[in-house]
Amino acid sequence: MDWVKRDLGSGFVVLVPILVSLYALRWFYLLIAGLPLFNDIDPSPVGVALSILLVGVVVFSVGYFMRTAIGELVSDVLDWVMNRVPGFRIVYNASQMAVETAVYDSTELNQPVKVNLWGDLRMTAFKTGKQTRDGKHLLFVPTSPNVTSGFVIELDDEKFVEVDESVEDALIRVLSAGFGEQNGRTSSRQPSDD
C-alpha cells in the first residue's frame, strides 16, 4: 500500500504545480483579454505585441517597485503569507529559489573547483559565491549523475583549488558519471591537507 501513497504523492508533486501555474496563466490571460482596451483589437500580431508589451511593463514595474523600501516590506509580507498557506509553501519557495538563482546569477555561482574531502578522493564542486561569517567559502558538491542533490560544504581557501575549466566541462563530467570528459582538461595542483 506504500507504493500507492508514494506514486500518488509523486504524481501530485509533478502535476499540481503545473496545473496551478496553467490555471493562473489562464486567469491572467482572461483578465487582460477582458480589458476594454483589447475589445476592438483583432488577435493579430498587433494584439500579441501589445499583450507582450503589457506583460513586460507589468513585470518591470513590479520589479522596480520591489526594490524600494515599501516593496521590500510587501515582499516580506507576501513571503510570510505564502509560507502559511497549506500546500503552497513548498511550491512558492522552490519557484522563488529557482528564479532567484536564474536572475541573480553571480560570476562565482557556477565556478568549478576541486576539493579533497576524504583522503586522496578528489571531487568536483561549485562555488556558490557565499561565505560564512568566519570567512569560509560555501561550495556545492553535486552527486552524479543527479546534480540536483548533493552537499553544501564550508571550506577555507587553501582547502580547494580553482581549476581552469568551464562550467560546461565540469557539468558534463558530473552528469555523465565521469564518462563525458569534454576537453580532457584537469588540474594537476592538489589542495593541501592542512
Number of C-alpha atoms within 10 A of each C-alpha: 5 7 8 9 10 11 11 11 12 11 11 13 13 10 12 13 16 12 12 12 12 12 12 12 12 12 12 13 13 11 10 15 16 11 9 9 9 14 10 8 13 10 12 9 9 11 15 13 12 14 16 12 12 13 15 12 12 12 12 12 11 12 12 11 14 15 12 11 10 11 15 13 13 14 14 12 12 11 15 12 12 17 16 10 11 8 11 14 16 15 16 16 14 12 13 13 12 11 12 11 12 10 9 9 13 13 10 12 17 20 20 25 22 21 23 17 15 8 7 11 8 14 16 21 27 23 21 19 15 15 15 10 7 7 12 15 20 18 26 22 21 20 17 16 15 12 13 8 12 13 11 15 14 16 17 12 13 12 18 24 20 17 17 12 16 14 15 12 17 24 24 17 19 22 17 13 14 13 10 15 16 12 9 9 13 12 12 8 11 15 18 12 11 5
